[in-house]
Amino acid sequence: MKILITAPELDETRNVSGISTVVRQIIENCPSRYTHFVAGSTDGEGKGARWALKQIALPLRF
């Protein structure tokens, strides 16, 4: 099975919201193929004009 993961960051040292921890556990315990699609903002990342443009471009990157 192919699984698409949408998250700002999968590195637990950069994203402390808990999403990266849950995703890591799923990846470690399920024999599926995963693709990380970067979306949203990491902890502490500002949400200025650059961030907004990145979010608008998401459908094009997909």
VMD Tcl script that draws the C-alpha trace (Angstrom):
set ca {
  {0.00 0.00 0.00}
  {1.22 3.52 -0.79}
  {0.62 6.17 1.88}
  {1.02 9.93 1.48}
  {1.97 11.76 4.69}
  {1.30 15.50 4.81}
  {3.25 17.21 7.56}
  {5.57 20.19 7.88}
  {8.47 18.12 9.23}
  {9.11 14.51 10.23}
  {12.23 15.26 12.27}
  {11.20 15.06 15.93}
  {13.93 17.52 16.93}
  {12.41 20.23 14.72}
  {8.71 19.52 15.23}
  {7.60 18.95 18.80}
  {3.83 18.99 18.21}
  {3.64 15.20 18.30}
  {2.79 14.64 14.64}
  {6.31 13.52 13.77}
  {6.36 11.05 16.68}
  {3.08 9.45 15.63}
  {4.17 9.27 11.99}
  {7.52 7.71 12.96}
  {5.71 5.01 14.94}
  {3.38 4.27 12.03}
  {6.30 4.03 9.59}
  {8.24 1.73 11.93}
  {5.30 -0.63 12.52}
  {3.55 -0.83 9.15}
  {5.06 -2.50 6.06}
  {3.83 0.09 3.56}
  {5.48 2.59 1.23}
  {5.41 6.17 2.52}
  {5.88 9.50 0.76}
  {6.32 12.70 2.78}
  {4.58 15.73 1.26}
  {5.72 18.87 3.08}
  {2.73 21.04 4.05}
  {2.04 23.50 6.83}
  {4.60 25.13 9.09}
  {7.18 23.77 11.48}
  {7.25 24.79 15.12}
  {8.49 28.36 15.36}
  {8.31 29.04 11.61}
  {6.87 32.44 10.81}
  {3.74 32.67 8.70}
  {4.58 35.61 6.49}
  {4.30 36.20 2.76}
  {6.89 33.53 1.87}
  {5.00 30.90 3.89}
  {1.69 31.91 2.26}
  {3.18 31.57 -1.23}
  {4.51 28.11 -0.37}
  {1.02 27.05 0.73}
  {-0.58 28.42 -2.44}
  {1.94 26.43 -4.50}
  {1.10 23.12 -2.76}
  {-1.32 21.83 -5.43}
  {1.29 22.49 -8.12}
  {3.93 20.50 -6.21}
  {1.55 17.59 -5.71}
}
mol new
graphics top color blue
foreach p $ca { graphics top sphere $p radius 0.5 }
foreach p [lrange $ca 0 end-1] q [lrange $ca 1 end] { graphics top cylinder $p $q radius 0.2 }
display resetview
